[in-house]
């Protein structure tokens, strides 16, 4: 029989762990800036890099992955052998990252949660469910970043790849079907957080990155010199 008390406790801890705004803290320590006032206003690795350089972005991304992965330790400690609790904890870490309890702010008479888009923490949550998935997601997401050329699409691809991997493993009887639900719900959470980016993608105004950005710059340069 499932221990309700420990299940709820593990979910609360997972949300609070996810809520730790590493991007905000890293940027504040490095140069004193408030990452929420830079570009997208998000606290993830991409915006931390814009606010304080590559090192800040990389450190933020690593820490955001780790807080998602750490949900495995919490669940194993409090209530082992419960895949649905594992999934719930991993999802709540993403939600905590996107809507941090520590960055709650009152704006225009309303309480607003701030945070990131959840890509790195989504990767961490997938690692918490099955460690080797990092060897699949990282290279594939890197290819999306380099050749598709949009950071937002790369972020969403992390959850999509996780969902596909867990689906294949579930079909083969290697992991619970609950893990597939993790991928699907994580994708929904990421898409919801990236609604402004999706609007820019539709309008053709989303920032281009990776090799595609270099190709476009080269194309413009050649055009301007003819």
Secondary structure, DSSP 8 states (H G I E B T S, - for coil): ---HHHHHHHHHHHHHHHH--HHHHHHHHHH---GGGSTT---SHHHHHHHH-HHHHHHHHHHHHHHHHTHHHHHHHHHTT-HHHHHHHHHHHHHHHHSEEEEEEEETTEEEEE----HHHHHHHHHHH-GGGHHHHHHHHHHIIIII--HHHHHHHHHHHHHHHHHHHHHTTSS-THHHHHHHHHHHHHHHHTHHHHHHHHHT-S---HHHHHHHHHHHHHHHT-
